[in-house]
């Protein structure tokens, strides 16, 4: 018996049409199985000048899979990359994470790095959820795949400066003059613009008599501190990073420059563990009014328990902002993945746009996580964080405070 192996044109077209349904949405004709686990590419500066803060943020990424599994029942896999505190490296590592199968990118703490990652994400059509980065222009580019829960510099500054009056009221002490020192990188310049732009409207009681910018990688700041001291301010307002904050404070001690207080309106550095370790008693009483974590939220309770189990010697307070906002960025991605039922980029992006994570669930301090048309969350709150008894403590607002603010610093002597 002879078997006719020919296929009619009608049958061939039917087979081809059926195959095209499965191939149409897959690149290069490769059919992808639907993801059962969300792969999150996390970019952070874990080496180089910003390594210590990047490593602190990464604790949030390490804890995220177990915490999110408990909160949402979603399986998350972390793919990590070190930006090496370098913008070009950040861009290249973002490309590599996408090639390695990341469904979404999270990062990258530094505003310059984050801008580079955002460009890659937008070009490749992969969602990018910013953990920490304050430069406002990142969400002003009209990007469709970039989202940020962290407050942009103007909002961060306004929140931080507004809390200064709360400090003065609580302490019954009001400084009349201030020197403003800030790093001159992308973040520092954005913050400086926010500080100088917000001061008149907020009607704070002091006048800035000197503004001094400096390189965040500076190894010594003797000239800058001498200039600040010569202005004889009652308050030192700073926008810093970690390494330069240590250099700055050591030089202040060396030159016996002791204003009423050192206060940041929203930058990292002063509340970091390495700041207290390196400076000991000289780290005491430094204040940072910044985005923080909610000690009463569901995510915070789970993170606290997980951290005690994995790193019993680590104080969550030293890593509050870093861990909180990194974990929340991954939480946003996992929540969207669960609602979309898919890791397909366009479906993920649509789900991210509809995010509504309650304030008592998110780890960071603020209202519900919900993105506006620009991909920015509004309504993040700041708290007054002061180094007391060797660790950062919330001193204001009263509803989450664990200690009373100390101002002026005990070392202050009126000249």
Secondary structure as GFF3:
##gff-version 3
##sequence-region A 1 415
A	DSSP	alpha_helix	9	23	.	.	.	ID=ss1
A	DSSP	three_ten_helix	27	29	.	.	.	ID=ss2
A	DSSP	beta_strand	38	44	.	.	.	ID=ss3
A	DSSP	alpha_helix	51	72	.	.	.	ID=ss4
A	DSSP	beta_strand	76	82	.	.	.	ID=ss5
A	DSSP	alpha_helix	87	99	.	.	.	ID=ss6
A	DSSP	beta_strand	104	107	.	.	.	ID=ss7
A	DSSP	alpha_helix	111	124	.	.	.	ID=ss8
A	DSSP	beta_strand	127	130	.	.	.	ID=ss9
A	DSSP	three_ten_helix	136	140	.	.	.	ID=ss10
A	DSSP	beta_strand	146	148	.	.	.	ID=ss11
A	DSSP	alpha_helix	153	171	.	.	.	ID=ss12
A	DSSP	beta_strand	177	183	.	.	.	ID=ss13
A	DSSP	alpha_helix	186	202	.	.	.	ID=ss14
A	DSSP	beta_strand	207	214	.	.	.	ID=ss15
A	DSSP	alpha_helix	222	230	.	.	.	ID=ss16
A	DSSP	beta_strand	235	239	.	.	.	ID=ss17
A	DSSP	alpha_helix	243	254	.	.	.	ID=ss18
A	DSSP	beta_strand	261	264	.	.	.	ID=ss19
A	DSSP	alpha_helix	273	279	.	.	.	ID=ss20
A	DSSP	three_ten_helix	280	283	.	.	.	ID=ss21
A	DSSP	beta_strand	287	291	.	.	.	ID=ss22
A	DSSP	alpha_helix	298	310	.	.	.	ID=ss23
A	DSSP	three_ten_helix	316	319	.	.	.	ID=ss24
A	DSSP	alpha_helix	320	340	.	.	.	ID=ss25
A	DSSP	alpha_helix	345	353	.	.	.	ID=ss26
A	DSSP	beta_strand	382	388	.	.	.	ID=ss27
A	DSSP	beta_strand	391	396	.	.	.	ID=ss28
###
